[in-house]
Amino acid sequence: MDIQSNWSTELYKGMEVHVSALQKEKAKTKWDYTVRVCEPGVDAGAESELVAESGDDSDYSSQGAALAAGFARGYAMVDQIRQ
C-alpha cells in the first residue's frame, strides 16, 4: 500500500485512528478508504509502528462518506484491540 499524505486523525480509547479517503482511479465518482491504527505520537506511515491496518472493497459516493466509513471501521478495530 502506498503511504498516504492526506490522513484525518482522531483519538479513540487511547489509540490514534488515521483514515485516508481515496478516489478510485477507474470510477472518479467512487471513493474508498484506508485505515491505520497506532499508539499516540508514532508515525502512522511507518509499517513497523502500526497496531492494525484495514480498508474495504466498498464504493462510497463521496469523500465524506468514505471518511465516515473509515472511522467506523477504525473504531471497531480499536474496540477489538482494547478488549
PDB file of N, CA, C and O in Angstrom, chain B, residues numbered from 101:
ATOM      1  N   MET B 101       0.845  -1.174   0.000  1.00  0.00           N
ATOM      2  CA  MET B 101       0.000   0.000   0.000  1.00  0.00           C
ATOM      3  C   MET B 101       0.891   1.238   0.000  1.00  0.00           C
ATOM      4  O   MET B 101       1.915   1.281   0.681  1.00  0.00           O
ATOM      5  N   ASP B 102       0.494   2.227  -0.759  1.00  0.00           N
ATOM      6  CA  ASP B 102       1.229   3.485  -0.786  1.00  0.00           C
ATOM      7  C   ASP B 102       0.981   4.249   0.500  1.00  0.00           C
ATOM      8  O   ASP B 102      -0.107   4.189   1.073  1.00  0.00           O
ATOM      9  N   ILE B 103       1.991   4.963   0.944  1.00  0.00           N
ATOM     10  CA  ILE B 103       1.837   5.817   2.118  1.00  0.00           C
ATOM     11  C   ILE B 103       1.013   7.032   1.720  1.00  0.00           C
ATOM     12  O   ILE B 103       1.319   7.698   0.731  1.00  0.00           O
ATOM     13  N   GLN B 104      -0.017   7.317   2.479  1.00  0.00           N
ATOM     14  CA  GLN B 104      -0.918   8.423   2.187  1.00  0.00           C
ATOM     15  C   GLN B 104      -0.451   9.677   2.920  1.00  0.00           C
ATOM     16  O   GLN B 104       0.094   9.589   4.020  1.00  0.00           O
ATOM     17  N   SER B 105      -0.662  10.831   2.319  1.00  0.00           N
ATOM     18  CA  SER B 105      -0.274  12.076   2.972  1.00  0.00           C
ATOM     19  C   SER B 105      -1.483  12.867   3.454  1.00  0.00           C
ATOM     20  O   SER B 105      -1.318  13.890   4.118  1.00  0.00           O
ATOM     21  N   ASN B 106      -2.680  12.423   3.139  1.00  0.00           N
ATOM     22  CA  ASN B 106      -3.886  13.180   3.494  1.00  0.00           C
ATOM     23  C   ASN B 106      -4.687  12.464   4.578  1.00  0.00           C
ATOM     24  O   ASN B 106      -5.875  12.188   4.404  1.00  0.00           O
ATOM     25  N   TRP B 107      -4.036  12.169   5.683  1.00  0.00           N
ATOM     26  CA  TRP B 107      -4.683  11.464   6.782  1.00  0.00           C
ATOM     27  C   TRP B 107      -5.545  12.402   7.610  1.00  0.00           C
ATOM     28  O   TRP B 107      -5.158  13.537   7.889  1.00  0.00           O
ATOM     29  N   SER B 108      -6.722  11.915   8.001  1.00  0.00           N
ATOM     30  CA  SER B 108      -7.535  12.560   9.031  1.00  0.00           C
ATOM     31  C   SER B 108      -7.346  11.704  10.270  1.00  0.00           C
ATOM     32  O   SER B 108      -7.379  10.477  10.178  1.00  0.00           O
ATOM     33  N   THR B 109      -7.151  12.319  11.422  1.00  0.00           N
ATOM     34  CA  THR B 109      -6.799  11.571  12.628  1.00  0.00           C
ATOM     35  C   THR B 109      -7.724  11.926  13.771  1.00  0.00           C
ATOM     36  O   THR B 109      -8.054  13.093  13.984  1.00  0.00           O
ATOM     37  N   GLU B 110      -8.141  10.900  14.508  1.00  0.00           N
ATOM     38  CA  GLU B 110      -8.927  11.094  15.723  1.00  0.00           C
ATOM     39  C   GLU B 110      -8.386  10.163  16.802  1.00  0.00           C
ATOM     40  O   GLU B 110      -7.944   9.052  16.510  1.00  0.00           O
ATOM     41  N   LEU B 111      -8.424  10.618  18.032  1.00  0.00           N
ATOM     42  CA  LEU B 111      -8.043   9.802  19.172  1.00  0.00           C
ATOM     43  C   LEU B 111      -9.282   9.057  19.652  1.00  0.00           C
ATOM     44  O   LEU B 111     -10.338   9.656  19.857  1.00  0.00           O
ATOM     45  N   TYR B 112      -9.145   7.736  19.832  1.00  0.00           N
ATOM     46  CA  TYR B 112     -10.278   6.915  20.262  1.00  0.00           C
ATOM     47  C   TYR B 112      -9.772   5.871  21.238  1.00  0.00           C
ATOM     48  O   TYR B 112      -8.948   5.030  20.878  1.00  0.00           O
ATOM     49  N   LYS B 113     -10.255   5.916  22.462  1.00  0.00           N
ATOM     50  CA  LYS B 113      -9.895   4.969  23.516  1.00  0.00           C
ATOM     51  C   LYS B 113      -8.380   4.803  23.648  1.00  0.00           C
ATOM     52  O   LYS B 113      -7.873   3.692  23.806  1.00  0.00           O
ATOM     53  N   GLY B 114      -7.675   5.924  23.580  1.00  0.00           N
ATOM     54  CA  GLY B 114      -6.234   5.899  23.783  1.00  0.00           C
ATOM     55  C   GLY B 114      -5.412   5.497  22.575  1.00  0.00           C
ATOM     56  O   GLY B 114      -4.196   5.345  22.688  1.00  0.00           O
ATOM     57  N   MET B 115      -6.036   5.321  21.425  1.00  0.00           N
ATOM     58  CA  MET B 115      -5.332   4.959  20.195  1.00  0.00           C
ATOM     59  C   MET B 115      -5.609   6.033  19.147  1.00  0.00           C
ATOM     60  O   MET B 115      -6.663   6.669  19.169  1.00  0.00           O
ATOM     61  N   GLU B 116      -4.660   6.236  18.228  1.00  0.00           N
ATOM     62  CA  GLU B 116      -4.890   7.138  17.116  1.00  0.00           C
ATOM     63  C   GLU B 116      -5.463   6.354  15.947  1.00  0.00           C
ATOM     64  O   GLU B 116      -4.905   5.334  15.542  1.00  0.00           O
ATOM     65  N   VAL B 117      -6.569   6.828  15.411  1.00  0.00           N
ATOM     66  CA  VAL B 117      -7.190   6.238  14.228  1.00  0.00           C
ATOM     67  C   VAL B 117      -6.943   7.211  13.079  1.00  0.00           C
ATOM     68  O   VAL B 117      -7.392   8.356  13.118  1.00  0.00           O
ATOM     69  N   HIS B 118      -6.227   6.746  12.060  1.00  0.00           N
ATOM     70  CA  HIS B 118      -5.896   7.560  10.894  1.00  0.00           C
ATOM     71  C   HIS B 118      -6.692   7.019   9.709  1.00  0.00           C
ATOM     72  O   HIS B 118      -6.663   5.820   9.434  1.00  0.00           O
ATOM     73  N   VAL B 119      -7.400   7.900   9.011  1.00  0.00           N
ATOM     74  CA  VAL B 119      -8.195   7.491   7.853  1.00  0.00           C
ATOM     75  C   VAL B 119      -7.836   8.381   6.672  1.00  0.00           C
ATOM     76  O   VAL B 119      -7.722   9.600   6.801  1.00  0.00           O
ATOM     77  N   SER B 120      -7.661   7.752   5.531  1.00  0.00           N
ATOM     78  CA  SER B 120      -7.425   8.478   4.290  1.00  0.00           C
ATOM     79  C   SER B 120      -8.483   8.048   3.288  1.00  0.00           C
ATOM     80  O   SER B 120      -8.611   6.860   2.990  1.00  0.00           O
ATOM     81  N   ALA B 121      -9.246   9.010   2.763  1.00  0.00           N
ATOM     82  CA  ALA B 121     -10.226   8.722   1.716  1.00  0.00           C
ATOM     83  C   ALA B 121      -9.495   8.731   0.379  1.00  0.00           C
ATOM     84  O   ALA B 121      -8.697   9.626   0.104  1.00  0.00           O
ATOM     85  N   LEU B 122      -9.773   7.735  -0.441  1.00  0.00           N
ATOM     86  CA  LEU B 122      -9.082   7.546  -1.710  1.00  0.00           C
ATOM     87  C   LEU B 122     -10.071   7.536  -2.856  1.00  0.00           C
ATOM     88  O   LEU B 122     -11.017   6.748  -2.855  1.00  0.00           O
ATOM     89  N   GLN B 123      -9.867   8.396  -3.825  1.00  0.00           N
ATOM     90  CA  GLN B 123     -10.731   8.388  -5.007  1.00  0.00           C
ATOM     91  C   GLN B 123     -10.283   7.250  -5.916  1.00  0.00           C
ATOM     92  O   GLN B 123      -9.097   7.118  -6.217  1.00  0.00           O
ATOM     93  N   LYS B 124     -11.230   6.437  -6.348  1.00  0.00           N
ATOM     94  CA  LYS B 124     -10.896   5.296  -7.194  1.00  0.00           C
ATOM     95  C   LYS B 124     -10.501   5.761  -8.591  1.00  0.00           C
ATOM     96  O   LYS B 124     -11.138   6.646  -9.163  1.00  0.00           O
ATOM     97  N   GLU B 125      -9.451   5.160  -9.133  1.00  0.00           N
ATOM     98  CA  GLU B 125      -8.928   5.590 -10.424  1.00  0.00           C
ATOM     99  C   GLU B 125      -9.884   5.287 -11.575  1.00  0.00           C
ATOM    100  O   GLU B 125     -10.034   6.107 -12.480  1.00  0.00           O
ATOM    101  N   LYS B 126     -10.521   4.142 -11.555  1.00  0.00           N
ATOM    102  CA  LYS B 126     -11.383   3.733 -12.669  1.00  0.00           C
ATOM    103  C   LYS B 126     -12.760   4.380 -12.617  1.00  0.00           C
ATOM    104  O   LYS B 126     -13.421   4.519 -13.646  1.00  0.00           O
ATOM    105  N   ALA B 127     -13.190   4.772 -11.438  1.00  0.00           N
ATOM    106  CA  ALA B 127     -14.516   5.388 -11.280  1.00  0.00           C
ATOM    107  C   ALA B 127     -14.344   6.645 -10.440  1.00  0.00           C
ATOM    108  O   ALA B 127     -14.413   6.584  -9.213  1.00  0.00           O
ATOM    109  N   LYS B 128     -14.124   7.764 -11.078  1.00  0.00           N
ATOM    110  CA  LYS B 128     -13.805   9.010 -10.383  1.00  0.00           C
ATOM    111  C   LYS B 128     -14.898   9.491  -9.438  1.00  0.00           C
ATOM    112  O   LYS B 128     -14.652  10.368  -8.611  1.00  0.00           O
ATOM    113  N   THR B 129     -16.103   8.931  -9.547  1.00  0.00           N
ATOM    114  CA  THR B 129     -17.187   9.327  -8.650  1.00  0.00           C
ATOM    115  C   THR B 129     -17.289   8.388  -7.451  1.00  0.00           C
ATOM    116  O   THR B 129     -18.197   8.539  -6.634  1.00  0.00           O
ATOM    117  N   LYS B 130     -16.389   7.435  -7.330  1.00  0.00           N
ATOM    118  CA  LYS B 130     -16.413   6.462  -6.234  1.00  0.00           C
ATOM    119  C   LYS B 130     -15.191   6.649  -5.342  1.00  0.00           C
ATOM    120  O   LYS B 130     -14.107   7.001  -5.808  1.00  0.00           O
ATOM    121  N   TRP B 131     -15.386   6.409  -4.069  1.00  0.00           N
ATOM    122  CA  TRP B 131     -14.333   6.574  -3.080  1.00  0.00           C
ATOM    123  C   TRP B 131     -14.169   5.304  -2.252  1.00  0.00           C
ATOM    124  O   TRP B 131     -15.104   4.513  -2.129  1.00  0.00           O
ATOM    125  N   ASP B 132     -13.000   5.114  -1.696  1.00  0.00           N
ATOM    126  CA  ASP B 132     -12.671   4.033  -0.774  1.00  0.00           C
ATOM    127  C   ASP B 132     -11.885   4.669   0.371  1.00  0.00           C
ATOM    128  O   ASP B 132     -11.723   5.888   0.401  1.00  0.00           O
ATOM    129  N   TYR B 133     -11.403   3.873   1.299  1.00  0.00           N
ATOM    130  CA  TYR B 133     -10.611   4.418   2.400  1.00  0.00           C
ATOM    131  C   TYR B 133      -9.520   3.449   2.813  1.00  0.00           C
ATOM    132  O   TYR B 133      -9.558   2.262   2.486  1.00  0.00           O
ATOM    133  N   THR B 134      -8.562   3.972   3.528  1.00  0.00           N
ATOM    134  CA  THR B 134      -7.535   3.190   4.204  1.00  0.00           C
ATOM    135  C   THR B 134      -7.538   3.633   5.658  1.00  0.00           C
ATOM    136  O   THR B 134      -7.641   4.824   5.951  1.00  0.00           O
ATOM    137  N   VAL B 135      -7.424   2.674   6.565  1.00  0.00           N
ATOM    138  CA  VAL B 135      -7.396   2.962   7.992  1.00  0.00           C
ATOM    139  C   VAL B 135      -6.090   2.436   8.573  1.00  0.00           C
ATOM    140  O   VAL B 135      -5.634   1.347   8.223  1.00  0.00           O
ATOM    141  N   ARG B 136      -5.507   3.210   9.447  1.00  0.00           N
ATOM    142  CA  ARG B 136      -4.352   2.763  10.210  1.00  0.00           C
ATOM    143  C   ARG B 136      -4.600   3.115  11.668  1.00  0.00           C
ATOM    144  O   ARG B 136      -5.094   4.198  11.981  1.00  0.00           O
ATOM    145  N   VAL B 137      -4.252   2.192  12.556  1.00  0.00           N
ATOM    146  CA  VAL B 137      -4.407   2.390  13.990  1.00  0.00           C
ATOM    147  C   VAL B 137      -3.028   2.251  14.620  1.00  0.00           C
ATOM    148  O   VAL B 137      -2.310   1.290  14.346  1.00  0.00           O
ATOM    149  N   CYS B 138      -2.662   3.206  15.459  1.00  0.00           N
ATOM    150  CA  CYS B 138      -1.360   3.136  16.117  1.00  0.00           C
ATOM    151  C   CYS B 138      -1.433   3.814  17.482  1.00  0.00           C
ATOM    152  O   CYS B 138      -2.418   4.471  17.818  1.00  0.00           O
ATOM    153  N   GLU B 139      -0.385   3.640  18.246  1.00  0.00           N
ATOM    154  CA  GLU B 139      -0.265   4.314  19.536  1.00  0.00           C
ATOM    155  C   GLU B 139      -0.108   5.814  19.281  1.00  0.00           C
ATOM    156  O   GLU B 139       0.442   6.206  18.251  1.00  0.00           O
ATOM    157  N   PRO B 140      -0.574   6.646  20.189  1.00  0.00           N
ATOM    158  CA  PRO B 140      -0.448   8.098  20.010  1.00  0.00           C
ATOM    159  C   PRO B 140       1.007   8.534  19.852  1.00  0.00           C
ATOM    160  O   PRO B 140       1.897   8.056  20.555  1.00  0.00           O
ATOM    161  N   GLY B 141       1.224   9.445  18.921  1.00  0.00           N
ATOM    162  CA  GLY B 141       2.536  10.034  18.743  1.00  0.00           C
ATOM    163  C   GLY B 141       3.486   9.301  17.823  1.00  0.00           C
ATOM    164  O   GLY B 141       4.565   9.818  17.535  1.00  0.00           O
ATOM    165  N   VAL B 142       3.129   8.110  17.346  1.00  0.00           N
ATOM    166  CA  VAL B 142       4.027   7.406  16.434  1.00  0.00           C
ATOM    167  C   VAL B 142       3.676   7.744  14.998  1.00  0.00           C
ATOM    168  O   VAL B 142       2.602   8.282  14.726  1.00  0.00           O
ATOM    169  N   ASP B 143       4.563   7.435  14.093  1.00  0.00           N
ATOM    170  CA  ASP B 143       4.393   7.730  12.672  1.00  0.00           C
ATOM    171  C   ASP B 143       3.431   6.723  12.049  1.00  0.00           C
ATOM    172  O   ASP B 143       3.760   5.542  11.938  1.00  0.00           O
ATOM    173  N   ALA B 144       2.253   7.176  11.645  1.00  0.00           N
ATOM    174  CA  ALA B 144       1.260   6.281  11.041  1.00  0.00           C
ATOM    175  C   ALA B 144       1.732   5.750   9.696  1.00  0.00           C
ATOM    176  O   ALA B 144       1.192   4.758   9.205  1.00  0.00           O
ATOM    177  N   GLY B 145       2.714   6.379   9.098  1.00  0.00           N
ATOM    178  CA  GLY B 145       3.243   5.925   7.813  1.00  0.00           C
ATOM    179  C   GLY B 145       4.272   4.831   7.945  1.00  0.00           C
ATOM    180  O   GLY B 145       4.626   4.200   6.949  1.00  0.00           O
ATOM    181  N   ALA B 146       4.763   4.586   9.148  1.00  0.00           N
ATOM    182  CA  ALA B 146       5.781   3.554   9.364  1.00  0.00           C
ATOM    183  C   ALA B 146       5.110   2.215   9.644  1.00  0.00           C
ATOM    184  O   ALA B 146       4.445   2.052  10.667  1.00  0.00           O
ATOM    185  N   GLU B 147       5.281   1.268   8.747  1.00  0.00           N
ATOM    186  CA  GLU B 147       4.643  -0.049   8.899  1.00  0.00           C
ATOM    187  C   GLU B 147       4.975  -0.693  10.248  1.00  0.00           C
ATOM    188  O   GLU B 147       4.123  -1.356  10.839  1.00  0.00           O
ATOM    189  N   SER B 148       6.185  -0.507  10.733  1.00  0.00           N
ATOM    190  CA  SER B 148       6.599  -1.148  11.980  1.00  0.00           C
ATOM    191  C   SER B 148       5.887  -0.585  13.205  1.00  0.00           C
ATOM    192  O   SER B 148       5.882  -1.225  14.256  1.00  0.00           O
ATOM    193  N   GLU B 149       5.280   0.608  13.090  1.00  0.00           N
ATOM    194  CA  GLU B 149       4.620   1.247  14.223  1.00  0.00           C
ATOM    195  C   GLU B 149       3.124   0.961  14.294  1.00  0.00           C
ATOM    196  O   GLU B 149       2.476   1.321  15.277  1.00  0.00           O
ATOM    197  N   LEU B 150       2.566   0.323  13.273  1.00  0.00           N
ATOM    198  CA  LEU B 150       1.125   0.115  13.218  1.00  0.00           C
ATOM    199  C   LEU B 150       0.678  -0.988  14.157  1.00  0.00           C
ATOM    200  O   LEU B 150       1.372  -1.990  14.329  1.00  0.00           O
ATOM    201  N   VAL B 151      -0.479  -0.801  14.760  1.00  0.00           N
ATOM    202  CA  VAL B 151      -1.132  -1.844  15.530  1.00  0.00           C
ATOM    203  C   VAL B 151      -2.066  -2.615  14.610  1.00  0.00           C
ATOM    204  O   VAL B 151      -2.189  -3.834  14.733  1.00  0.00           O
ATOM    205  N   ALA B 152      -2.726  -1.918  13.689  1.00  0.00           N
ATOM    206  CA  ALA B 152      -3.658  -2.553  12.760  1.00  0.00           C
ATOM    207  C   ALA B 152      -3.804  -1.678  11.523  1.00  0.00           C
ATOM    208  O   ALA B 152      -3.539  -0.476  11.552  1.00  0.00           O
ATOM    209  N   GLU B 153      -4.234  -2.314  10.432  1.00  0.00           N
ATOM    210  CA  GLU B 153      -4.429  -1.604   9.172  1.00  0.00           C
ATOM    211  C   GLU B 153      -5.574  -2.281   8.430  1.00  0.00           C
ATOM    212  O   GLU B 153      -5.708  -3.503   8.477  1.00  0.00           O
ATOM    213  N   SER B 154      -6.402  -1.490   7.745  1.00  0.00           N
ATOM    214  CA  SER B 154      -7.548  -2.069   7.052  1.00  0.00           C
ATOM    215  C   SER B 154      -8.045  -1.133   5.968  1.00  0.00           C
ATOM    216  O   SER B 154      -7.656   0.033   5.897  1.00  0.00           O
ATOM    217  N   GLY B 155      -8.913  -1.671   5.128  1.00  0.00           N
ATOM    218  CA  GLY B 155      -9.669  -0.957   4.120  1.00  0.00           C
ATOM    219  C   GLY B 155     -10.848  -1.852   3.793  1.00  0.00           C
ATOM    220  O   GLY B 155     -11.076  -2.840   4.491  1.00  0.00           O
ATOM    221  N   ASP B 156     -11.596  -1.538   2.759  1.00  0.00           N
ATOM    222  CA  ASP B 156     -12.633  -2.463   2.325  1.00  0.00           C
ATOM    223  C   ASP B 156     -12.806  -2.346   0.822  1.00  0.00           C
ATOM    224  O   ASP B 156     -12.152  -1.525   0.180  1.00  0.00           O
ATOM    225  N   ASP B 157     -13.680  -3.162   0.262  1.00  0.00           N
ATOM    226  CA  ASP B 157     -13.897  -3.177  -1.182  1.00  0.00           C
ATOM    227  C   ASP B 157     -15.170  -2.440  -1.587  1.00  0.00           C
ATOM    228  O   ASP B 157     -15.611  -2.546  -2.732  1.00  0.00           O
ATOM    229  N   SER B 158     -15.753  -1.708  -0.672  1.00  0.00           N
ATOM    230  CA  SER B 158     -16.994  -0.995  -0.977  1.00  0.00           C
ATOM    231  C   SER B 158     -16.716   0.280  -1.758  1.00  0.00           C
ATOM    232  O   SER B 158     -15.602   0.802  -1.748  1.00  0.00           O
ATOM    233  N   ASP B 159     -17.732   0.761  -2.423  1.00  0.00           N
ATOM    234  CA  ASP B 159     -17.671   2.037  -3.124  1.00  0.00           C
ATOM    235  C   ASP B 159     -18.512   3.045  -2.348  1.00  0.00           C
ATOM    236  O   ASP B 159     -19.646   2.753  -1.969  1.00  0.00           O
ATOM    237  N   TYR B 160     -17.953   4.233  -2.114  1.00  0.00           N
ATOM    238  CA  TYR B 160     -18.658   5.298  -1.420  1.00  0.00           C
ATOM    239  C   TYR B 160     -18.852   6.456  -2.381  1.00  0.00           C
ATOM    240  O   TYR B 160     -18.000   6.713  -3.232  1.00  0.00           O
ATOM    241  N   SER B 161     -19.964   7.151  -2.248  1.00  0.00           N
ATOM    242  CA  SER B 161     -20.338   8.176  -3.223  1.00  0.00           C
ATOM    243  C   SER B 161     -19.618   9.504  -3.017  1.00  0.00           C
ATOM    244  O   SER B 161     -19.651  10.365  -3.896  1.00  0.00           O
ATOM    245  N   SER B 162     -18.969   9.680  -1.869  1.00  0.00           N
ATOM    246  CA  SER B 162     -18.272  10.944  -1.616  1.00  0.00           C
ATOM    247  C   SER B 162     -17.077  10.711  -0.701  1.00  0.00           C
ATOM    248  O   SER B 162     -16.960   9.669  -0.056  1.00  0.00           O
ATOM    249  N   GLN B 163     -16.206  11.689  -0.662  1.00  0.00           N
ATOM    250  CA  GLN B 163     -15.059  11.630   0.224  1.00  0.00           C
ATOM    251  C   GLN B 163     -15.519  11.572   1.681  1.00  0.00           C
ATOM    252  O   GLN B 163     -14.962  10.817   2.479  1.00  0.00           O
ATOM    253  N   GLY B 164     -16.528  12.362   2.027  1.00  0.00           N
ATOM    254  CA  GLY B 164     -17.050  12.375   3.388  1.00  0.00           C
ATOM    255  C   GLY B 164     -17.621  11.035   3.817  1.00  0.00           C
ATOM    256  O   GLY B 164     -17.422  10.606   4.954  1.00  0.00           O
ATOM    257  N   ALA B 165     -18.328  10.375   2.913  1.00  0.00           N
ATOM    258  CA  ALA B 165     -18.892   9.055   3.221  1.00  0.00           C
ATOM    259  C   ALA B 165     -17.775   8.035   3.442  1.00  0.00           C
ATOM    260  O   ALA B 165     -17.869   7.188   4.331  1.00  0.00           O
ATOM    261  N   ALA B 166     -16.725   8.118   2.635  1.00  0.00           N
ATOM    262  CA  ALA B 166     -15.592   7.202   2.797  1.00  0.00           C
ATOM    263  C   ALA B 166     -14.880   7.449   4.123  1.00  0.00           C
ATOM    264  O   ALA B 166     -14.498   6.498   4.805  1.00  0.00           O
ATOM    265  N   LEU B 167     -14.697   8.719   4.496  1.00  0.00           N
ATOM    266  CA  LEU B 167     -14.080   9.040   5.786  1.00  0.00           C
ATOM    267  C   LEU B 167     -14.918   8.515   6.949  1.00  0.00           C
ATOM    268  O   LEU B 167     -14.377   7.938   7.892  1.00  0.00           O
ATOM    269  N   ALA B 168     -16.225   8.711   6.886  1.00  0.00           N
ATOM    270  CA  ALA B 168     -17.109   8.229   7.959  1.00  0.00           C
ATOM    271  C   ALA B 168     -17.032   6.710   8.084  1.00  0.00           C
ATOM    272  O   ALA B 168     -16.964   6.181   9.194  1.00  0.00           O
ATOM    273  N   ALA B 169     -17.043   6.013   6.959  1.00  0.00           N
ATOM    274  CA  ALA B 169     -16.940   4.551   6.979  1.00  0.00           C
ATOM    275  C   ALA B 169     -15.581   4.123   7.516  1.00  0.00           C
ATOM    276  O   ALA B 169     -15.484   3.145   8.257  1.00  0.00           O
ATOM    277  N   GLY B 170     -14.542   4.845   7.147  1.00  0.00           N
ATOM    278  CA  GLY B 170     -13.200   4.525   7.625  1.00  0.00           C
ATOM    279  C   GLY B 170     -13.072   4.693   9.131  1.00  0.00           C
ATOM    280  O   GLY B 170     -12.489   3.844   9.806  1.00  0.00           O
ATOM    281  N   PHE B 171     -13.617   5.791   9.662  1.00  0.00           N
ATOM    282  CA  PHE B 171     -13.551   5.969  11.108  1.00  0.00           C
ATOM    283  C   PHE B 171     -14.386   4.923  11.839  1.00  0.00           C
ATOM    284  O   PHE B 171     -13.977   4.448  12.898  1.00  0.00           O
ATOM    285  N   ALA B 172     -15.544   4.553  11.300  1.00  0.00           N
ATOM    286  CA  ALA B 172     -16.356   3.496  11.925  1.00  0.00           C
ATOM    287  C   ALA B 172     -15.560   2.194  11.971  1.00  0.00           C
ATOM    288  O   ALA B 172     -15.567   1.495  12.984  1.00  0.00           O
ATOM    289  N   ARG B 173     -14.876   1.868  10.875  1.00  0.00           N
ATOM    290  CA  ARG B 173     -14.044   0.656  10.830  1.00  0.00           C
ATOM    291  C   ARG B 173     -12.884   0.775  11.817  1.00  0.00           C
ATOM    292  O   ARG B 173     -12.572  -0.184  12.523  1.00  0.00           O
ATOM    293  N   GLY B 174     -12.249   1.939  11.871  1.00  0.00           N
ATOM    294  CA  GLY B 174     -11.132   2.146  12.796  1.00  0.00           C
ATOM    295  C   GLY B 174     -11.555   2.010  14.246  1.00  0.00           C
ATOM    296  O   GLY B 174     -10.842   1.400  15.043  1.00  0.00           O
ATOM    297  N   TYR B 175     -12.701   2.568  14.600  1.00  0.00           N
ATOM    298  CA  TYR B 175     -13.202   2.440  15.974  1.00  0.00           C
ATOM    299  C   TYR B 175     -13.476   0.977  16.320  1.00  0.00           C
ATOM    300  O   TYR B 175     -13.181   0.532  17.429  1.00  0.00           O
ATOM    301  N   ALA B 176     -14.038   0.235  15.373  1.00  0.00           N
ATOM    302  CA  ALA B 176     -14.295  -1.197  15.599  1.00  0.00           C
ATOM    303  C   ALA B 176     -12.983  -1.955  15.803  1.00  0.00           C
ATOM    304  O   ALA B 176     -12.912  -2.865  16.628  1.00  0.00           O
ATOM    305  N   MET B 177     -11.954  -1.581  15.058  1.00  0.00           N
ATOM    306  CA  MET B 177     -10.646  -2.223  15.213  1.00  0.00           C
ATOM    307  C   MET B 177     -10.076  -1.940  16.602  1.00  0.00           C
ATOM    308  O   MET B 177      -9.545  -2.843  17.248  1.00  0.00           O
ATOM    309  N   VAL B 178     -10.181  -0.692  17.064  1.00  0.00           N
ATOM    310  CA  VAL B 178      -9.695  -0.343  18.406  1.00  0.00           C
ATOM    311  C   VAL B 178     -10.483  -1.111  19.456  1.00  0.00           C
ATOM    312  O   VAL B 178      -9.904  -1.614  20.419  1.00  0.00           O
ATOM    313  N   ASP B 179     -11.793  -1.206  19.282  1.00  0.00           N
ATOM    314  CA  ASP B 179     -12.623  -1.959  20.232  1.00  0.00           C
ATOM    315  C   ASP B 179     -12.142  -3.411  20.327  1.00  0.00           C
ATOM    316  O   ASP B 179     -12.132  -3.977  21.421  1.00  0.00           O
ATOM    317  N   GLN B 180     -11.751  -4.015  19.229  1.00  0.00           N
ATOM    318  CA  GLN B 180     -11.243  -5.392  19.253  1.00  0.00           C
ATOM    319  C   GLN B 180      -9.893  -5.470  19.951  1.00  0.00           C
ATOM    320  O   GLN B 180      -9.633  -6.403  20.710  1.00  0.00           O
ATOM    321  N   ILE B 181      -9.044  -4.498  19.694  1.00  0.00           N
ATOM    322  CA  ILE B 181      -7.714  -4.480  20.297  1.00  0.00           C
ATOM    323  C   ILE B 181      -7.797  -4.263  21.813  1.00  0.00           C
ATOM    324  O   ILE B 181      -7.050  -4.877  22.574  1.00  0.00           O
ATOM    325  N   ARG B 182      -8.696  -3.401  22.237  1.00  0.00           N
ATOM    326  CA  ARG B 182      -8.803  -2.990  23.632  1.00  0.00           C
ATOM    327  C   ARG B 182      -9.704  -3.900  24.475  1.00  0.00           C
ATOM    328  O   ARG B 182     -10.009  -3.554  25.616  1.00  0.00           O
ATOM    329  N   GLN B 183     -10.131  -5.027  23.959  1.00  0.00           N
ATOM    330  CA  GLN B 183     -10.997  -5.934  24.731  1.00  0.00           C
ATOM    331  C   GLN B 183     -10.254  -6.555  25.870  1.00  0.00           C
ATOM    332  O   GLN B 183     -10.826  -7.343  26.623  1.00  0.00           O
TER     333      GLN B 183
END
